[in-house]
Amino acid sequence: MGSLALSRVEVLDQPAPSIAGEVARIAREQLAPLAAGIDDGSVYPAEVLRAFGAVGAWGSHMPLEGPADLRCAIESMAVIGEVCGATAFMAWCQNTLVWYAANSTNLKLARRFGDAFSTGRVLGGTGLSNPMKSFFGIEKLKLKGRKVEGGYIVRGALPWVSNLGPDHFFGTIFEREDDQGTVMFLADCSDPAITLTPCKPFLAMDGTGTYGVQFRDVFVPDELILADPAAPFVKKIRAGFILLQAGMALGVIRDCINIMDEVDSPLGHINRYLPQQPVHFRELAAELEAETMALARDPYNEEETYWRKVIALRLRAGEASVAAAHAAMLHCGARGYLKSHRAQRRLREAYFVAIVTPATKQLRKMLADF
């Protein structure tokens, strides 16, 4: 683990390590005791998310005078993920919400929400699972909107949106009923025309504030429009949307390495016969991290070769998460099969990394479409 920590210091510029260090401290002290409850759905860690925001976890990737740098945001998410994969996912949701507001050309919206989102005073998520699938021919858009004076009326339903609550916001996209393209906007969960319905229990990560969201003729004022039309905006933010997810994968992989190391003393004499060893995952994690940080320096790169690298990296990160968690389970043996052992939680979290949008199969389709 020491070699990975050294590599992180080497690839990140100041002040990223100080922010990630504070995030790691909060994760150890405040998040770790809640991890089991977040996994089983009895806890939604709103106050911990706000604490992360207070030390800068949600604001480091906001563009400054043009360029943006995602490295600190990804590293902060990774140290959260070392403790709790579900909270790393919520961190991605919050970071993505900040990413939307920070890149919007609606300056009134950016001024109103930028600081509130980036400090964690207002929490929220992203409802782009369905739109991201629709853009690649997998699904049709589930929200429809019609133009009215001062905004749009939106109707439809999204089956899963995470990091939500009654006072939260999230970004999503509707299709105009007049066939004039798509529009991206902020949805206000406190709107009485928006209904949040709890989802059926998941395999893991039930404390992530995930709901089905029903829009019943919701009036979306111009002040909440992120981009109209949405397509050019999505092209601008898509690399950041996907690259930020690497933080979830890196965190899960690191702790799977920790788990394998922890059982080396009592079980190393027999575990040495397993084909995948901690050293293999240390090398893989270092490789994925270096590639992630290189791409994260330039999220506005418009070259198709860059975009392909982002997709390929995200695919590898998801597959590596599952492989590392699988290896950790085998290294633990029967002790990892206990509900009280985090190895089985890591396996369930790793599958989520591989299936959250864009899922493994969608990423493979995207690469095949190049």
C-alpha positions in Angstrom: 0.0 0.0 0.0 2.9 2.3 0.7 4.0 2.2 -2.9 0.6 3.3 -4.1 0.5 6.1 -1.6 3.9 7.3 -2.9 2.7 7.2 -6.5 -0.3 9.3 -5.7 1.9 12.0 -4.2 4.1 11.9 -7.3 1.3 12.3 -9.8 -0.7 15.0 -8.0 0.3 18.6 -7.8 -0.3 20.7 -4.6 -2.7 21.4 -3.0 -4.4 18.1 -4.1 -2.7 15.9 -1.4 -3.9 18.2 1.4 -7.5 18.0 0.3 -7.3 14.3 -0.3 -5.6 13.9 3.1 -8.4 15.8 4.9 -11.0 13.7 3.0 -9.1 10.5 4.0 -9.2 11.6 7.7 -12.9 12.3 7.6 -13.5 8.9 5.8 -11.6 7.0 8.6 -13.1 8.9 11.5 -16.7 9.6 10.4 -17.5 7.4 7.5 -15.9 4.0 8.5 -18.4 3.5 11.4 -21.3 4.0 9.0 -20.2 1.8 6.1 -22.2 -1.2 7.1 -25.3 0.9 7.6 -24.9 2.6 4.2 -24.5 -0.8 2.6 -27.7 -2.2 4.1 -29.7 0.9 3.6 -30.2 2.0 7.2 -28.0 5.1 6.8 -27.8 7.9 4.3 -24.6 9.9 5.2 -25.7 13.4 4.5 -23.6 15.0 7.2 -20.4 13.2 6.1 -21.0 14.3 2.5 -21.3 17.9 3.8 -18.1 17.4 5.8 -16.3 16.3 2.7 -17.6 19.4 0.9 -16.4 21.6 3.6 -12.8 20.6 3.1 -12.9 21.0 -0.7 -13.7 17.5 -2.0 -16.5 18.8 -4.3 -14.9 22.0 -5.6 -11.4 21.2 -6.8 -12.5 20.2 -10.4 -14.4 23.4 -11.1 -12.9 25.1 -14.2 -10.7 28.1 -13.5 -10.4 30.7 -16.3 -11.0 28.0 -18.9 -9.1 24.8 -18.0 -10.3 22.1 -15.6 -8.4 19.5 -13.7 -10.1 16.4 -12.3 -7.2 14.8 -10.5 -7.9 16.0 -7.0 -11.6 15.1 -7.3 -10.7 11.6 -8.5 -8.1 11.1 -5.7 -10.6 12.3 -3.1 -13.2 10.0 -4.4 -10.7 7.1 -4.3 -9.8 7.6 -0.6 -13.5 7.7 0.2 -13.9 4.4 -1.8 -11.1 2.8 0.2 -13.5 3.0 3.1 -17.0 2.7 1.5 -17.8 2.1 -2.2 -21.3 3.3 -1.8 -20.2 6.7 -0.5 -17.6 6.9 -3.3 -20.6 6.6 -5.7 -22.4 9.4 -3.9 -19.3 11.4 -4.2 -19.3 10.9 -7.9 -23.0 12.0 -8.0 -22.1 15.2 -6.1 -19.0 15.9 -8.2 -21.0 15.4 -11.4 -23.7 17.8 -10.2 -20.9 20.4 -9.6 -19.5 19.6 -13.0 -22.8 20.3 -14.7 -23.4 23.7 -12.9 -19.7 24.8 -13.4 -19.9 24.2 -17.1 -23.3 25.7 -17.8 -23.5 28.8 -20.0 -26.5 29.8 -17.9 -24.5 32.2 -15.7 -27.4 32.9 -13.3 -27.7 29.2 -12.6 -23.9 28.9 -12.2 -23.8 31.8 -9.7 -26.8 30.5 -7.8 -25.8 26.9 -7.4 -22.0 26.7 -8.0 -20.9 27.5 -4.4 -23.9 25.7 -2.8 -23.1 22.4 -4.7 -19.3 22.6 -4.5 -19.3 23.2 -0.7 -21.9 20.4 -0.1 -24.4 22.9 1.5 -26.8 21.5 -1.2 -26.5 17.9 -2.1 -27.7 16.1 -5.2 -27.0 13.8 -8.1 -27.2 13.0 -11.7 -30.1 11.7 -13.8 -28.1 11.0 -16.9 -28.3 7.2 -16.9 -31.2 7.1 -19.3 -30.0 10.0 -21.5 -26.5 8.5 -21.8 -28.0 5.2 -22.9 -30.3 7.0 -25.4 -27.4 8.9 -27.0 -25.9 5.5 -27.9 -29.1 3.9 -29.2 -29.7 1.7 -26.1 -32.9 3.4 -24.8 -35.3 6.1 -25.6 -35.4 9.3 -23.5 -38.0 8.9 -20.8 -38.7 12.6 -20.1 -40.6 14.9 -22.5 -40.9 18.7 -22.3 -43.0 21.3 -24.0 -42.0 25.0 -24.3 -44.1 27.5 -22.4 -43.6 31.1 -21.4 -40.6 31.3 -19.1 -39.5 27.7 -19.3 -40.8 24.2 -20.0 -43.4 21.7 -18.7 -41.8 18.3 -18.2 -43.4 14.9 -17.7 -42.2 11.3 -17.5 -40.3 9.1 -15.0 -36.7 8.0 -14.3 -36.4 4.6 -12.7 -33.1 5.3 -10.7 -31.5 8.5 -9.6 -29.1 8.5 -6.7 -27.9 10.8 -3.9 -31.3 12.4 -3.6 -33.6 13.6 -0.8 -36.5 16.1 -0.4 -34.2 19.1 -0.6 -31.7 17.8 -3.2 -31.2 18.7 -6.9 -30.1 16.7 -9.9 -29.3 17.2 -13.5 -31.1 15.4 -16.3 -32.3 15.7 -19.9 -35.7 15.8 -21.6 -36.7 15.6 -25.3 -38.7 18.5 -26.6 -42.2 17.5 -27.8 -41.8 19.7 -30.9 -38.8 17.6 -32.0 -36.5 20.5 -31.6 -33.8 18.6 -29.8 -33.0 18.0 -26.1 -32.7 20.2 -23.1 -30.6 19.6 -19.9 -31.9 21.1 -16.7 -31.7 21.0 -12.9 -34.6 19.2 -11.2 -35.6 20.5 -7.7 -36.7 17.5 -5.6 -38.7 19.9 -3.3 -41.1 20.7 -6.2 -44.5 19.2 -5.3 -44.9 18.0 -8.9 -41.9 15.7 -8.5 -42.3 12.5 -6.6 -39.5 10.4 -5.1 -40.3 6.7 -4.8 -37.9 4.4 -2.9 -36.5 1.6 -5.0 -36.7 -2.1 -4.3 -33.8 -3.3 -2.2 -30.5 -3.6 -4.1 -27.8 -6.2 -3.8 -25.6 -3.5 -2.1 -25.3 0.2 -1.5 -28.9 0.7 -0.4 -28.0 3.9 1.6 -27.2 5.9 -1.5 -30.5 7.9 -1.6 -31.6 6.1 -4.8 -35.2 6.8 -5.9 -37.5 6.5 -8.9 -38.5 10.0 -9.9 -41.9 10.9 -11.4 -42.4 14.2 -13.2 -46.0 15.2 -13.3 -46.2 18.3 -15.5 -43.3 20.0 -13.7 -42.7 23.6 -14.6 -38.9 24.0 -15.2 -38.1 27.8 -15.3 -35.4 29.2 -17.6 -33.4 29.7 -14.4 -32.9 25.9 -14.0 -31.9 25.2 -17.6 -28.3 24.0 -17.8 -28.1 23.8 -21.6 -30.6 24.3 -24.5 -29.8 22.5 -26.7 -28.2 19.8 -24.6 -26.1 18.0 -27.2 -23.1 20.4 -27.4 -23.1 20.6 -23.6 -23.1 16.8 -23.2 -20.2 16.6 -25.6 -18.2 19.1 -23.4 -18.9 17.4 -20.1 -19.0 13.7 -21.2 -15.3 12.9 -20.6 -15.4 14.4 -17.1 -18.6 12.5 -16.3 -16.9 9.2 -17.1 -13.4 10.0 -15.8 -14.7 10.9 -12.4 -16.1 7.4 -12.1 -12.5 6.1 -12.0 -12.3 7.3 -8.4 -14.8 4.6 -7.4 -12.8 1.9 -9.1 -9.5 3.0 -7.6 -10.8 3.0 -4.1 -12.4 -0.4 -4.3 -9.3 -1.9 -5.9 -7.0 -0.4 -3.2 -9.0 -1.9 -0.4 -9.2 -5.3 -2.1 -5.4 -5.2 -2.1 -5.5 -4.3 1.6 -7.8 -7.3 2.3 -5.4 -9.6 0.5 -2.5 -8.2 2.5 -4.4 -8.6 5.8 -4.8 -12.4 5.3 -1.3 -13.0 4.0 0.1 -13.9 7.4 -2.4 -16.6 8.4 -3.2 -17.8 4.8 -0.2 -16.9 2.7 1.1 -20.5 2.7 -2.0 -21.6 0.8 -2.9 -18.4 -1.0 0.3 -18.5 -2.9 -1.3 -21.1 -5.1 -3.9 -18.7 -6.3 -3.1 -17.2 -9.8 -3.8 -13.6 -8.8 -1.7 -12.1 -6.1 -1.6 -8.6 -4.4 1.5 -7.7 -6.4 -0.4 -8.1 -9.7 -3.1 -5.7 -8.5 -0.6 -3.2 -7.2 0.9 -3.1 -10.6 -2.5 -2.8 -12.3 -3.7 -0.2 -9.8 -0.6 1.9 -10.4 -1.1 1.6 -14.2 -4.8 2.6 -14.1 -4.0 5.5 -11.7 -1.3 6.9 -13.9 -3.4 6.7 -17.0 -6.4 8.2 -15.2 -4.4 11.1 -13.9 -2.9 11.8 -17.3 -6.4 12.0 -18.9 -7.9 13.9 -16.0 -5.6 16.9 -16.7 -7.4 17.6 -19.9 -11.1 16.8 -19.7 -12.1 19.3 -22.5 -9.9 17.6 -25.0 -12.1 17.2 -28.2 -10.0 14.7 -30.1 -11.6 11.4 -30.9 -8.5 9.5 -29.8 -8.7 11.1 -26.4 -12.4 10.2 -26.1 -11.6 6.6 -27.0 -8.9 6.4 -24.3 -11.4 7.7 -21.7 -13.9 4.9 -22.7 -11.2 2.2 -22.8 -9.9 3.3 -19.4 -13.4 3.3 -17.8 -13.9 -0.3 -19.2 -10.6 -1.5 -17.7 -11.4 0.1 -14.4 -14.7 -1.6 -14.0 -13.3 -5.0 -15.0 -10.3 -4.5 -12.7 -12.6 -3.7 -9.8 -14.5 -7.0 -10.2 -11.2 -9.0 -10.7 -9.7 -7.5 -7.5 -12.8 -8.1 -5.4 -13.0 -11.7 -6.7 -9.4 -12.3 -5.8 -9.9 -10.7 -2.4 -12.7 -13.2 -1.7 -10.6 -16.1 -2.8 -7.7 -15.0 -0.6 -10.0 -14.7 2.4 -11.7 -18.0 1.9 -14.4 -18.9 4.4 -13.8 -15.8 6.6 -14.6 -13.6 3.6 -17.9 -15.4 3.2 -19.2 -14.1 6.6 -21.6 -11.2 6.4 -19.5 -9.3 8.9 -16.4 -9.4 6.6 -16.0 -6.5 4.2 -14.6 -8.7 1.4 -18.1 -9.7 0.4 -19.2 -6.1 0.5 -16.4 -5.2 -1.8 -17.4 -7.9 -4.2 -20.9 -6.5 -4.4 -19.7 -2.9 -4.7 -17.3 -3.9 -7.5 -20.1 -5.3 -9.5 -21.8 -1.9 -9.2 -18.7 -0.2 -10.7 -19.0 -2.6 -13.6 -22.7 -2.0 -14.2 -23.4 1.6 -13.4 -23.9 3.8 -16.5 -21.9 3.5 -18.7 -21.9 -0.2 -17.9 -19.4 -2.8 -19.2 -21.6 -3.8 -22.1 -22.4 -0.1 -23.1 -18.7 0.7 -23.0 -17.9 -2.2 -25.3 -20.6 -1.1 -27.7 -19.2 2.5 -27.6 -15.7 1.2 -28.5 -17.1 -1.1 -31.2 -18.9 2.0 -32.7 -15.7 3.9 -33.3 
